[in-house]
Amino acid sequence: MQKEPSNWEKVLAIIYGSGLSNDITSRAKSHEQQIRRYLSEDKHIFDVKMTGQRIVDLWLNTVFAHGGIEGKNRRSDFESAVNQFGHGAFEWSFRHLVKWIGRGFLEISNSSAKPALIFYQTNFSLSPSFKISAAFGLKRKEKTKDGHIIIREGSSEYFTEETFEERYSRILNREENRDLQFIFQLLDRTPTELLRATLGADSFAAMLAALEGQLEVHSTEQLPSRNDVHALALGWVGFTRVFPRDNHPVHIYEDCIVATNGKGLQAIEELLTSFRAQLLER
């Protein structure tokens, strides 16, 4: 909503023009470019040829929020797009855009806007005039401070509550968990097994042990080569993941065996601790 003070472009204008650190502004710029790319693209899966901005406008302004009788976004345009592209393809395109544009909004909030608020408060004693939180809470069933029980249902007619395994997969797919997701995908264990091991172990070594695997920690920066016939059969020998921030290698072999060095293990432990906290966050 362009007239609102929380409009994402207005937020970016404040971030860019407030003398904030390059670390904060560069992250905002990166996510801005991602958002604008999705809004401007006019080629989508299932051959839906319409800009992302137009797809979002039609869904939000003729189906969700407004009547679509007057103005540039009309219900007749929405129905025409449904007839042209098919309802499934058109809806998938909208949901895909909402997912990735929404992720960009969340990243701007977490990596730029919130650090900016901390900067303002620390240096100028300025703080928001309202509490930044989720107005509709974080859980399906929640007990308020005054003792009321709130049970929330989804807006869809066919609502199903998210299972913990689904929550695990959704959170693991977050950008900040991508390195950990890479490791988990190559451990060749089911999501349920990985979830139990993640919550039941207090270290990465203990987690691998719970999965009947093994951790190898080497003292050298360059990990030694390994001639393992089973690993060779799977093509995993020498397969290296480099953590962008630390430049530490991780080799993953068959039978849930992970090799790294001391600094690499420290990076993995930090990622695992953060991921556990996100899983259990309320």
Secondary structure as the mmCIF struct_conf table of DSSP 4:
data_model
#
loop_
_struct_conf.conf_type_id
_struct_conf.id
_struct_conf.beg_label_comp_id
_struct_conf.beg_label_asym_id
_struct_conf.beg_label_seq_id
_struct_conf.end_label_comp_id
_struct_conf.end_label_asym_id
_struct_conf.end_label_seq_id
TURN_TY1_P TURN_TY1_P1 GLN A 2 LYS A 3
BEND BEND1 GLU A 4 GLU A 4
TURN_TY1_P TURN_TY1_P2 PRO A 5 SER A 6
HELX_RH_AL_P HELX_RH_AL_P1 TRP A 8 TYR A 16
TURN_TY1_P TURN_TY1_P3 GLY A 17 GLY A 19
HELX_RH_AL_P HELX_RH_AL_P2 ASN A 22 SER A 40
STRN STRN1 HIS A 44 HIS A 44
HELX_RH_3T_P HELX_RH_3T_P1 ILE A 45 ASP A 47
STRN STRN2 VAL A 48 VAL A 48
BEND BEND2 MET A 50 MET A 50
HELX_RH_AL_P HELX_RH_AL_P3 GLY A 52 TRP A 59
HELX_RH_PI_P HELX_RH_PI_P1 LEU A 60 PHE A 64
BEND BEND3 ALA A 65 ALA A 65
BEND BEND4 ILE A 69 ASN A 73
HELX_RH_AL_P HELX_RH_AL_P4 ARG A 75 PHE A 85
HELX_RH_AL_P HELX_RH_AL_P5 HIS A 87 ILE A 108
HELX_RH_PI_P HELX_RH_PI_P2 SER A 109 ALA A 113
HELX_RH_AL_P HELX_RH_AL_P6 LYS A 114 PHE A 124
BEND BEND5 SER A 129 PHE A 130
BEND BEND6 SER A 133 SER A 133
TURN_TY1_P TURN_TY1_P4 ALA A 135 PHE A 136
BEND BEND7 LEU A 138 ARG A 140
STRN STRN3 LYS A 141 LYS A 143
TURN_TY1_P TURN_TY1_P5 LYS A 145 ASP A 146
BEND BEND8 GLY A 147 GLY A 147
STRN STRN4 ILE A 149 ILE A 151
BEND BEND9 SER A 155 TYR A 158
HELX_LH_PP_P HELX_LH_PP_P1 GLU A 161 THR A 163
HELX_RH_AL_P HELX_RH_AL_P7 PHE A 164 LEU A 172
TURN_TY1_P TURN_TY1_P6 ASN A 173 ASN A 173
BEND BEND10 ARG A 174 ARG A 174
HELX_RH_3T_P HELX_RH_3T_P2 GLU A 175 ASN A 177
HELX_RH_AL_P HELX_RH_AL_P8 ARG A 178 GLN A 185
TURN_TY1_P TURN_TY1_P7 LEU A 186 LEU A 187
HELX_RH_AL_P HELX_RH_AL_P9 PRO A 191 GLY A 200
BEND BEND11 ASP A 202 SER A 203
HELX_RH_AL_P HELX_RH_AL_P10 PHE A 204 ALA A 210
TURN_TY1_P TURN_TY1_P8 LEU A 211 GLU A 212
STRN STRN5 GLN A 214 HIS A 218
BEND BEND12 SER A 219 GLN A 222
HELX_LH_PP_P HELX_LH_PP_P2 LEU A 223 SER A 225
HELX_RH_AL_P HELX_RH_AL_P11 VAL A 229 LEU A 234
TURN_TY1_P TURN_TY1_P9 GLY A 235 GLY A 235
TURN_TY1_P TURN_TY1_P10 VAL A 237 GLY A 238
STRN STRN6 THR A 240 VAL A 242
TURN_TY1_P TURN_TY1_P11 PRO A 244 ASP A 246
STRN STRN7 PRO A 249 TYR A 253
TURN_TY1_P TURN_TY1_P12 GLU A 254 CYS A 256
STRN STRN8 ILE A 257 ASN A 261
HELX_RH_AL_P HELX_RH_AL_P12 GLY A 262 LEU A 280
#
